[in-house]
């Protein structure tokens, strides 16, 4: 994949970050005709930009569809761009309207409808540059401008600006900050959001491993072995269908400020668009989101979106005694569908899966009860030489277990 510098030569008179991203300090974005990179974009025909054009028109020649879609999704997932945490109140109705359209496109327009939805957060909701004391006014006008440009079809310019934004961010962060400084910064950010438990954890963090370290990558691959996809035979039960109320309840159950997946779409974005306003667009957004969820549950989605929707980005946390602990963060939409599936069958789980004396799943306070029961037993019978306690810790059990066995057994 060519770097951002290979796409077009930056103008020599760029003097601020605002001009690099094509966004004015007042928050109003310039028209595509006045963007200094518009001519270069129109003449540059790499696979990603061809794919963006296909996403804009929701159509593509069949013989190029697979290659272009793969190129676009790879770049959209790997682009290092962070999105804004909370949507300003005055922007929420417009966001709800645009998201409603993108959920409808993802449901009825196949690969390119989902590609647009995957690109949207980084193209439109990415964090703005610093703007001083008038940050709130700047963020509001900037987001409204981006939403208007996205609606009018100016997706190429928005995505090119996201590329440049990511490239400038990487060049400015070429010198890594000390771990303690990073931990303090993250802890303060969590504390401002009321996430005090996460803030305390950050202070004791050892940091993350370099994603470019070959040893780290090898260890991550070992901890996430590839499994052969299972083949299901026999009669398949009818697909699940959920209501708008169920989707709303599952959305509200997400932890506050839950981390996003590779697309950087956050649960807070959906929460602000649907629950942060009482306009008709919020109801339409929820309705279209429910249709998209049911579309995924029905199994009619193109299987080529599965790696991007069901995959996860890994963060390798350093362990105290050496090695790394990969933390996987999946897409919010996939996690929402999983929550809905679990909610629909949770009443049947005890009789089907949980009737083996376990207390880890589906038993409120089960783990605490097990710990206190064991402590009381040791305190009472600890002097008995015939009393034994066996503790087993399965290494990497979650990643090593066979999903095929789990999927086939209930059928």
C-alpha positions, -999 to 999 in steps of 0.1 A, spaced: 0 0 0 16 33 -10 21 59 18 3 91 20 33 110 6 32 88 -25 -4 98 -33 3 135 -40 29 160 -32 19 183 -4 19 221 -12 50 240 -2 30 268 15 14 245 42 20 263 75 -5 247 99 -22 215 106 -56 230 96 -43 236 61 -29 201 59 -62 185 67 -81 209 44 -101 223 74 -102 260 83 -98 272 118 -133 284 119 -145 249 115 -160 254 80 -144 230 55 -134 243 21 -153 230 -10 -138 201 -29 -131 225 -58 -108 246 -36 -91 217 -19 -54 218 -29 -54 180 -34 -85 176 -55 -67 175 -89 -42 149 -76 -71 128 -62 -90 128 -95 -59 116 -115 -46 91 -90 -61 57 -98 -48 33 -71 -71 5 -60 -83 22 -29 -95 54 -46 -112 33 -73 -129 14 -45 -139 47 -29 -155 57 -61 -174 24 -61 -185 31 -26 -198 65 -36 -219 51 -64 -226 18 -46 -217 -1 -78 -186 -17 -92 -177 -40 -122 -180 -76 -110 -145 -86 -121 -130 -59 -99 -153 -61 -70 -133 -85 -48 -99 -68 -53 -111 -33 -48 -132 -42 -18 -103 -60 -1 -79 -30 -8 -104 -5 6 -112 -25 37 -75 -31 45 -67 5 44 -98 16 63 -90 -9 91 -53 -1 93 -55 37 91 -44 51 125 -71 76 131 -89 81 164 -125 93 165 -142 118 188 -157 105 221 -189 125 225 -210 141 198 -221 177 204 -259 179 211 -266 201 181 -249 177 158 -267 145 170 -299 149 148 -278 153 117 -256 123 127 -287 102 133 -300 110 98 -267 101 81 -262 69 101 -298 59 92 -288 62 55 -256 42 60 -273 14 79 -298 12 51 -270 11 25 -252 -16 44 -284 -37 45 -295 -33 8 -263 -25 -12 -240 -54 -4 -202 -49 -1 -201 -13 -9 -229 -4 15 -209 -19 43 -176 -4 30 -192 31 34 -203 23 69 -168 10 78 -152 42 64 -176 67 79 -162 71 115 -126 78 104 -137 100 75 -163 121 94 -160 115 132 -122 116 135 -108 138 162 -103 175 151 -70 194 154 -65 215 185 -84 247 184 -78 266 217 -106 280 238 -133 279 212 -130 241 208 -167 233 213 -178 258 186 -150 245 163 -159 208 168 -196 215 162 -191 234 130 -164 210 118 -186 179 123 -216 195 106 -194 205 77 -180 169 73 -215 154 76 -227 178 48 -198 169 26 -203 131 32 -240 134 23 -232 154 -8 -209 126 -20 -175 142 -12 -162 110 2 -129 110 -17 -117 143 -2 -128 134 33 -109 101 31 -78 117 17 -79 142 45 -81 113 70 -50 98 53 -31 130 57 -43 134 93 -30 99 101 3 106 84 9 139 103 0 122 136 25 94 130 53 119 120 46 140 151 47 109 174 79 95 159 95 99 194 77 77 218 68 92 252 78 76 285 53 50 297 46 69 329 37 100 310 14 80 287 -2 63 317 -9 97 335 -24 111 303 -47 81 299 -56 80 336 -67 117 335 -88 111 304 -106 82 321 -111 102 353 -127 130 334 -153 105 321 -159 91 355 -141 58 348 -121 58 380 -115 21 380 -99 22 345 -79 53 356 -64 34 384 -55 5 361 -37 28 337 -14 41 365 -1 5 370 2 -4 334 35 -15 320 26 -1 285 22 -19 252 47 -38 231 58 -24 197 36 -38 169 67 -39 146 87 -63 169 90 -96 151 91 -115 184 59 -98 196 41 -107 164 53 -143 165 40 -146 201 6 -131 191 3 -155 162 10 -184 185 -17 -172 210 -42 -169 181 -39 -201 161 -60 -205 130 -88 -230 131 -106 -246 102 -141 -232 99 -168 -258 109 -192 -273 85 -227 -276 99 -249 -305 87 -285 -313 93 -314 -290 99 -304 -255 108 -328 -237 132 -346 -206 120 -327 -174 124 -333 -150 152 -352 -118 147 -350 -89 172 -371 -59 179 -362 -22 182 -367 -23 219 -342 -52 222 -316 -34 202 -321 -3 223 -318 -22 255 -286 -40 244 -271 -7 232 -278 9 266 -261 -21 283 -227 -13 267 -201 -1 292 -196 36 293 -170 48 267 -165 12 254 -135 9 231 -141 7 194 -129 -18 168 -109 -12 137 -134 11 121 -134 33 152 -172 34 154 -180 37 191 -210 26 211 -211 63 223 -217 74 187 -247 52 184 -259 62 219 -257 99 211 -274 95 177 -303 74 189 -307 84 226 -291 118 226 -320 134 206 -357 131 203 -360 140 167 -376 117 141 -341 110 126 -332 92 159 -361 68 156 -353 62 119 -317 55 129 -328 29 154 -352 13 129 -325 11 102 -300 -3 127 -325 -29 138 -330 -39 101 -292 -42 96 -289 -63 128 -317 -87 116 -300 -88 82 -268 -101 98 -288 -125 120 -305 -139 90 -272 -151 74 -279 -132 42 -249 -108 44 -221 -112 20 -195 -135 36 -167 -113 24 -175 -87 51 -170 -113 78 -133 -108 84 -138 -70 88 -170 -72 108 -162 -101 130 -124 -95 133 -108 -76 161 -78 -53 166 -52 -66 190 -32 -46 216 -2 -64 230 0 -54 267 34 -61 284 32 -86 313 50 -82 346 71 -113 342 78 -110 305 58 -118 274 27 -100 261 -11 -103 267 -30 -96 235 -63 -78 242 -88 -81 213 -113 -53 207 -140 -62 182 -164 -41 162 -192 -25 181 -218 -37 156 -206 -73 160 -206 -70 197 -242 -56 196 -254 -86 176 -236 -110 200 -253 -93 230 -287 -97 213 -281 -134 206 -271 -141 242 -300 -121 255 -324 -141 234 -312 -175 247 -301 -167 282 -332 -183 297 -324 -216 280 -287 -216 288 -289 -231 323 -306 -263 310 -284 -266 278 -249 -255 287 -247 -244 323 -259 -275 342 -224 -288 350 -219 -273 384 -201 -242 371 -206 -207 386 -188 -186 361 -216 -179 336 -252 -171 342 -249 -173 380 -251 -138 396 -222 -135 421 -212 -171 414 -174 -164 414 -176 -146 447 -196 -174 462 -171 -200 450 -141 -180 465 -158 -175 499 -170 -211 500 -135 -224 494 -120 -200 520 -146 -211 546 -138 -248 538 -101 -243 542 -106 -224 575 -128 -252 589 -111 -283 575 -76 -270 567 -59 -293 593 -74 -324 578 -46 -343 560 -71 -360 537 -84 -327 523 -70 -317 489 -77 -287 466 -68 -288 430 -64 -256 410 -61 -258 372 -52 -228 350 -56 -236 313 -31 -217 292 -46 -196 265 -79 -216 268 -101 -190 251 -81 -190 219 -72 -227 219 -107 -241 223 -125 -255 193 -153 -233 181 -163 -261 157 -172 -284 186 -191 -256 203 -211 -248 172 -219 -284 161 -228 -298 195 -261 -280 201 -273 -290 166 
